[in-house]
Amino acid sequence: MPVSTADIASIVNQTLKQYRPYKGFAFRSPAITVTGGYCVNQLGDILQELGATHVLLVADKMVWQLGLVSGCEAAITTAGLGLTVFSDVEGEPDSAMIAQGLAALKTSEADFVLGVGGGSALDAAKAIAVIGDYQGPLADFKVGGLASRRVGLGAIPTTAGTGSEVTDITVIKDLVYNIKVPIKGPALVPDMALLDPALMLGVPAGITAATGVDTLTHAVEAYVSRQVNPLSKAYAYHAMETLIRALPVAVGCGEDMDMRYDMAVSAYKAGLAFSNAGLGLTHAIAHQIGSRYHIPHGVANAILLPYVMAFNALCCEAGYAEVASALGVSRESMTQRERCNAAITAVRQLVIDLGLPTSLAGFGVVEHDLPQLAEQAMQDICLIGNPRQVTPVQIVTLLEQVLSGEFPEGYC
């Protein structure tokens, strides 16, 4: 009796499942991480250790004009390495900016790309390093498709927020389709991450607040992600534990080196967490509203996170109860639901205390746009890790709440 195609497929699938490790996971991180005040002075030695001979330094224009990359430049040239500077990173990176950077990489013949600056510079550097040989549109990139690159890659953040110095993801705005394209793959993990809090001392309070809440969002979403693993969960928890103490001080007293250091390490830990466990609905929506209405990414996350936590709590009440412990708002007398609500309230209160907006009012968002934003969010790769299944109608309802500023009662 002949075996049907469906039977063959079933046998193959069952066989493959037997070879999948039970509770197995992979974990990616930079090969070298260096931390500490003024550790940028070690940059030349590190680059030599990694085999670099000519460096393309990709920097935020403002960071470069303020002289914050001068220490990096000095360390590179003192080590006898070639140096080319690409400092045309302004705002969040887009496809045109990446094309200019790729031209600089080709002309310079650099064998190492080093991003210095905020998340925009680091994301731009990562994209330049990995897509030099690719000619198609950004929208064609598939998750996990970037497995190799021909040049070295390093990252030195000047803000504590994106975690791009450790992640396997970059986000580039595709000007053809006017959407943000998250690109993910092992080649995007930097070979080197250098965390120097001295480079962050002059960051304005508003940027410190927004990037700090971006770190918090990474940690919270990674902690309750469907793809969470023991290592990512530990990194996320400790990132939240440190951030809740350090962020308000870093915003209010930006010259506090200790708090800047703690925030840099928190962003690093949260980056490791979400890079290896995924994110969720907050980021899936933030990418859409940020691109359409030019809302800074950290601000978009600050607005959305409490609302998304309230929505997701239906499925991860226990997880948010643990988040409450990390944030220092859990008490033994509380029920699990009370601890969950305490975590959501603490996040919302932190956003208010830092002077960040709590609704989309004033950003030009109109209700007519909400269905399209919802459909785009449904296609975002970050949605894969969200703990609660979601429909476009539910996203529209959530956005209506965020637009009005009316916080939901109970688990919406």
C-alpha positions, 0 to 999 in steps of 0.5 A: 500500500503506497504511503501518502505525502501527508503521512511522509510529512508527518513522519518527517516532522515527528523525527525532527522533533525528536532531535530538538533538545528539550528546553534547549536554547542558543545564546549570543553575545560579543566575543569581547566586552570591556567596561569602566570609566575611560576604558576607551583608551584601551581601544587600539589594543583591542582592535589589534587583538581582533586583527583590524588594520583599517577602521571605518568609524561610524558616528552620530554627527552631533557626537562627532561635532562635540568631540566625543569620538576624539578619544577613539580616534586617538586610540586608533591612530596611536595603535598605528591603524588606518582610520576613516570617519563616517559622521553623517548619521543624523536621526534614526538610520534609513536606507539612504544613509546606509547607502552612503556608509556603504560607499565610504566602506568601499572607498576606504577598504576598511576591514573593521566597522566601529559604531560610536554614538547612540542607537542610531550610529550603532544600528547604522554601523551594523547595517553597513558591516553586514549588507555591503554585498547585498543589492536588494531592498531592505524589506526583502531581508529575512530573520536569521538570514544574515549569518556572516560578514567580511569585516569586523564589527565593534560598538561603543555606545554613548547613551544607555538604552538601545543595547545595540552594542550586544544585540543581533538586530538592527532597525533601518527605515526603508524610505521606499516603503516608509516603514522601519525594517528590523533585521536580525541575524548572528552576523549583527552581533558585534565582535567587541562592545566597549562601555565607557560611562565617561562618554555618557556624562554629557547626555541631556536629561530628556535623552537619558530618560527616553533611552533609559525607558527603552532599556526598561522596555527591553528588560520587561518584554524579554522577561515575559517573552514566549522565547525566554530562557534562563540566561535571558531571564536572569539578565532581564531581571538584574537589568530592571533591578539596577535601572529602577535605582540608577535611572532617576539619578542619571536623569537628575544628576547626569554627572554621576559617573556611578549611575551612568556606569550602572545604566550602561551595564543595565542597557547591556544586560537588557540587550543580551536579554531581548537579543536572545529572547525576543521582544513583544507588542510594545516594540511592534507598535513603537516601530510603526508610530515612530516611523510615521509620526517621527516619535523618538523610539524611547519616547514611543516605548515609554508611552506604550509600555504601561498599556501593553503590560495591562493588555498582556497581564491576562497571560503573564500575571505571574511574570509581572509579579516577579517584575514587581520584585525587581522594581522593588514594589512587591510586598509579602502581603500582596496577592499575585494580582496585586504585585502584577498591578504594582509593577504596571503602576511603577512603570507608569509612575516612572514614566511620569516622574521622568517627564516623558509623555503618557499618551499619543496626544500631541503627536499628530496621530489620527484615528483614521490611521490606527487600522493600518498601524495595527496591520503593520504591527501584526507583521513586525518580527517583534510580535513573535515573542509577545506572551498574549496573542493579539488581533488587529482589532485589539491593537486598534482598541489599545491605540485608541486608549493610548491616544486618549490617555485613558488607562484601562481598568483590569486586563483589557 
